[in-house]
Amino acid sequence: AKLHAVNRLGGGTIQVGGHAYAGIRGIDRVEVSTDGGDSWSDATLSEPLPGEDVWRMWAYEYQSPGGSHEVVVRAVDGTGATQEMVPASAFPNGPAGWVRETVEG
């Protein structure tokens, strides 16, 4: 899963979004943590695109806890496997690791 956007919607609401990809395994869900990975919530996924080897967009809205906080994103593929936490190089099997971003809120 990738985190591409952080939007402040007003009233303390923050929206984060991006895309997720798992090859022909597909994406079952994307989970978002707004407390550095201590707790997780499901993001809203776009409808699946036609075909087997496609990505899905995701979005998640939450009330800012105030101050800076770490947003973490991970994907769960169609086989039920959760994206690995530890980062890995893109070569030879593609990048891995949870995506983290500090958000000011």
C-alpha positions, 0 to 999 in steps of 0.5 A, a space after each residue: 500500500 502507498 500513501 499519496 495524499 493527506 487532506 485537511 477537510 476542516 473541523 479537525 478531520 483529516 483524510 489520507 489516501 493512496 493505492 494498493 497493489 498485490 499483483 494477481 492476488 488482489 487487495 482484500 483491504 487496506 488498514 490504517 493506523 493513526 497512532 504509529 501502528 498500535 491500533 488499526 482501522 479499515 480504509 474505504 476501497 474503490 471498486 475493483 478494476 476489471 482484470 486480475 493484475 490491478 491496483 485499488 485506490 483507498 481513503 480513510 478519514 479520522 479526527 486529528 488527535 492534535 499535534 504530530 502523529 504517525 500514520 501507518 498503512 498496510 495492505 491485506 491481499 486476496 489470500 489474507 496475507 498482511 503486508 510485511 512490516 520490515 522494508 525491503 528493496 524493490 529488487 528482485 521481488 518488489 518493495 515491501 514494508 509498511 508506509 509511514 508518514 508523520 502528519 501534523 494535525 
